[in-house]
């Protein structure tokens, strides 16, 4: 008789737990059953299989050859069952746990608002946020210190598990009093003559900036290397030099007239935000899956609402601060 017709999921769960813990007493505790109840379940599935699955020893139990074979399948069946259960809980919004998010430093200007919105909608979920540069976040994801990562362009190894969810406008900025602001036909070649304020190696914006200059056949002249966007903004405001920043980080400074986009054709460069998880993760926690879905479906809308709120503050509208389009030939 086929095992599938006579064995039950409850029996398979009892066997799987005993095999995993190596003890009927420990399995009974884990399943909140009596030892005799667990023994009955094991006896029933052994009867269905038609051969012993466990051998009692002085310290617990060990698997027979048939038990080893069944345990391999039981592991997969129980994993799928738990995944299905968690997915349905997530679909109903009924889940708990800690959301471990890693994010590049630039997201600090908008991600907390989205995390609060997610937590408010999922009262049982807790949030743990770790920020760093792009390389640090990728390493944290690989070592499974975090479950999901929020970053700009992900490395190749993460692209299969990465999803775009929002736009990330980047641009070259400087203080309104900087000499480059007065140049009517500013070019990348002219910009390359100026010392730029840049992030440290390993950051996403540094990688993008290096690539932009390389593609233009120009050398990147570094004026100062700094480990935070805030430090770059303050030195840029003080007139030290231009900087390449996400516009999400400096909306208030632009509205206050402290920073402005350089009059460089096509200065606003549209990049994207991604959410990713490790390809090596066997099973993504349901709270992490729910957050990925939240970003995919509502991330851009939530960011837009935050930007609109900041745009409503007193100051010059940002649209009025856009650089001119490319000069006609």
C-alpha positions in Angstrom: 0.0 0.0 0.0 1.3 3.5 -0.9 2.7 5.5 2.0 0.9 8.6 0.7 -2.5 6.9 1.2 -2.0 5.8 4.8 0.5 8.2 6.5 -0.6 11.6 7.8 1.1 15.0 7.9 0.9 14.8 11.7 2.8 11.5 11.7 5.4 12.9 9.3 5.8 16.0 11.4 6.4 13.8 14.5 9.0 11.7 12.7 10.7 14.7 11.2 11.0 16.3 14.7 12.3 13.2 16.4 14.9 12.7 13.5 15.9 16.3 13.8 16.3 16.4 17.6 17.5 12.8 18.0 15.2 12.2 20.9 11.6 11.3 21.5 11.5 13.3 24.7 12.9 16.5 23.1 10.5 16.1 20.2 7.6 15.7 22.6 8.5 19.0 24.3 8.9 20.7 20.9 5.5 19.5 19.7 3.8 20.0 23.0 2.8 16.4 23.2 3.4 13.5 25.6 6.2 11.1 24.8 3.7 8.3 24.4 1.7 10.3 21.8 4.9 10.9 19.8 5.8 7.2 20.1 2.3 6.2 18.8 2.8 8.6 15.8 6.2 7.0 15.0 4.8 3.5 15.4 2.0 4.4 13.0 4.3 5.7 10.2 6.7 2.7 10.7 3.7 0.4 10.2 2.7 2.3 7.0 6.3 2.1 5.7 6.6 -1.5 6.6 10.1 -1.2 8.1 11.7 0.3 11.2 12.7 4.0 10.9 14.4 4.5 14.2 16.7 2.5 16.5 16.5 3.4 20.2 19.9 4.0 21.8 21.0 4.8 25.3 21.2 8.5 24.5 18.1 8.8 22.2 17.5 7.5 18.8 19.3 7.1 15.5 17.9 6.7 12.0 17.9 3.4 10.1 18.7 3.5 6.4 15.0 3.7 5.6 14.7 6.5 8.2 17.5 8.5 6.5 15.7 8.2 3.2 12.4 9.3 4.6 13.9 12.2 6.6 15.3 13.6 3.4 11.8 13.8 1.9 10.2 14.9 5.2 12.6 17.8 5.4 11.4 19.1 2.1 7.7 18.4 2.7 7.8 20.2 6.1 9.7 23.2 4.6 7.1 23.5 1.9 4.3 23.2 4.4 5.8 25.9 6.6 6.4 28.1 3.6 2.8 27.7 2.5 1.5 28.5 5.9 3.7 31.6 6.2 2.7 32.8 2.8 -1.0 32.5 3.6 -0.4 34.3 6.9 1.5 37.0 5.0 -1.4 37.3 2.5 -3.8 37.9 5.4 -1.4 40.3 7.0 -1.1 38.0 10.0 2.6 37.6 10.8 5.2 38.6 13.3 9.0 38.7 13.5 11.9 41.1 13.1 12.5 42.7 9.7 16.2 42.9 9.3 16.9 45.6 6.7 20.3 46.7 5.4 20.3 49.9 3.4 22.9 52.3 1.8 23.4 55.5 3.7 21.6 57.6 1.0 18.3 56.0 1.9 18.3 57.5 5.4 16.5 60.5 4.0 13.3 58.6 3.1 13.5 54.9 4.1 12.7 55.5 7.8 9.3 57.0 6.7 8.5 53.9 4.7 9.6 51.6 7.6 7.3 53.4 9.9 4.4 53.1 7.4 5.1 49.3 7.1 5.3 48.9 10.9 2.1 50.8 11.5 0.3 48.4 9.1 1.9 45.3 10.6 1.7 45.8 14.4 3.4 42.5 15.2 6.4 43.2 13.1 9.6 44.7 14.6 12.2 46.6 12.5 16.0 46.4 12.7 17.8 48.8 10.3 21.5 48.7 9.5 23.0 51.3 7.2 26.4 51.4 5.5 27.9 51.8 2.1 27.1 49.5 -0.8 29.9 47.0 -0.2 29.1 46.7 3.5 25.4 46.0 2.8 26.3 43.4 0.1 28.6 41.6 2.6 25.9 41.7 5.3 23.4 40.2 2.9 25.9 37.4 1.9 26.5 36.5 5.6 22.7 36.7 6.2 23.1 39.3 8.9 20.2 41.0 7.2 17.3 39.6 5.2 16.7 42.3 2.6 18.9 45.1 1.2 17.8 48.5 -0.2 20.3 50.0 -2.6 21.0 51.6 -6.0 22.3 49.4 -8.8 22.9 46.0 -7.3 26.0 43.9 -8.1 25.6 41.1 -10.7 25.3 38.3 -8.1 22.2 40.0 -6.6 20.4 40.9 -9.8 18.4 37.6 -10.0 16.8 38.5 -6.6 16.6 42.3 -7.1 13.5 44.3 -7.9 13.2 47.9 -8.9 10.7 49.8 -6.9 11.4 53.6 -7.2 13.3 56.3 -9.1 16.5 57.8 -7.7 17.3 61.1 -9.5 21.0 62.0 -9.2 22.8 65.2 -10.1 25.8 67.4 -9.9 25.3 70.2 -7.4 27.2 73.2 -6.0 26.7 76.3 -4.0 25.0 79.0 -5.9 28.1 81.2 -5.6 30.4 78.6 -7.1 32.1 79.9 -10.3 30.8 77.0 -12.4 27.2 78.3 -11.8 28.0 81.3 -14.1 29.2 79.2 -17.0 26.5 79.1 -19.7 27.9 76.1 -21.6 29.2 73.9 -18.9 30.5 70.5 -20.1 31.7 67.4 -18.4 35.2 68.1 -19.7 35.1 71.5 -17.8 33.6 69.8 -14.7 36.5 67.3 -14.8 38.9 70.2 -14.2 37.3 70.9 -10.8 38.0 68.9 -7.6 34.9 67.0 -6.7 33.5 66.0 -3.3 33.0 62.3 -3.4 32.0 59.4 -1.1 34.4 56.7 0.0 35.3 53.7 -2.1 32.7 51.0 -1.8 29.8 53.4 -1.9 27.3 53.2 -4.7 27.5 56.9 -5.7 31.3 56.6 -5.9 31.0 53.7 -8.3 28.5 55.5 -10.5 30.5 58.7 -10.6 33.7 56.8 -11.5 31.8 55.0 -14.3 30.3 58.3 -15.6 33.7 59.9 -16.0 35.3 56.7 -17.5 32.5 56.5 -20.1 33.2 60.2 -21.0 36.9 59.4 -21.4 37.7 61.8 -18.5 39.7 61.5 -15.2 37.8 62.0 -12.0 39.6 64.7 -9.9 38.9 64.1 -6.2 39.0 67.2 -4.0 37.9 65.4 -0.8 36.7 61.9 0.1 34.0 61.8 2.7 32.1 58.9 4.4 28.7 60.6 4.6 26.3 62.5 2.4 25.8 65.1 5.2 29.5 66.0 5.3 29.5 66.3 1.5 26.5 68.6 1.5 28.0 70.9 4.2 31.3 71.2 2.3 29.5 71.7 -0.9 27.4 74.5 0.7 30.6 76.1 2.0 31.9 76.3 -1.6 34.6 73.7 -1.4 33.5 72.2 -4.7 30.8 70.4 -6.7 29.3 67.1 -5.6 27.4 64.2 -7.2 24.4 63.5 -5.0 21.0 61.9 -4.9 18.4 64.7 -5.1 16.5 62.9 -2.4 19.2 63.9 0.1 19.2 67.6 -0.6 15.7 68.8 -1.3 15.6 71.1 1.7 19.0 72.6 0.9 17.9 73.3 -2.7 14.7 74.9 -1.6 16.6 77.1 0.9 18.9 78.2 -1.9 22.0 76.7 -0.3 22.6 74.2 -3.2 21.7 74.2 -6.8 22.0 71.9 -9.9 25.0 72.9 -12.0 24.0 74.3 -15.5 25.1 71.0 -17.1 23.0 69.6 -20.0 21.0 66.6 -18.9 22.3 67.0 -15.4 19.5 65.1 -13.6 20.4 61.5 -14.2 17.6 59.0 -13.5 18.8 56.0 -11.5 16.6 53.5 -9.6 16.2 52.0 -6.1 16.2 48.3 -5.7 15.2 45.8 -3.0 17.2 42.6 -2.9 17.6 39.4 -0.9 20.4 36.8 -0.9 20.2 34.2 -3.7 21.6 31.7 -1.2 18.9 32.2 1.4 16.9 28.9 1.5 13.8 30.6 2.8 13.0 34.3 3.2 11.2 35.2 6.4 7.6 36.2 5.8 8.0 39.6 7.3 10.9 40.2 4.8 8.8 39.0 1.9 5.9 41.3 3.0 8.3 44.3 3.1 9.6 43.5 -0.4 6.0 43.4 -1.6 5.3 46.6 0.2 8.1 48.4 -1.6 7.2 47.0 -5.0 3.6 48.0 -4.7 3.8 51.2 -2.7 7.4 52.3 -2.4 7.4 54.9 -5.2 4.0 56.3 -4.0 5.3 56.7 -0.4 8.5 58.4 -1.6 6.4 60.8 -3.8 4.2 61.7 -0.8 7.3 62.5 1.3 8.8 64.6 -1.5 5.5 66.5 -2.0 5.5 67.3 1.7 9.0 68.7 1.6 8.2 70.5 -1.7 5.3 72.3 0.1 7.7 73.9 2.6 8.5 77.6 2.0 11.2 78.2 -0.7 11.7 78.2 -4.4 10.0 75.3 -6.2 12.6 72.7 -7.2 11.3 72.7 -10.8 12.6 76.3 -11.1 16.1 75.1 -10.2 16.5 72.6 -13.1 19.5 73.2 -15.4 19.0 74.2 -19.0 18.6 71.5 -21.6 21.4 70.7 -24.0 22.3 73.6 -26.3 21.2 73.1 -29.9 23.8 72.5 -32.6 
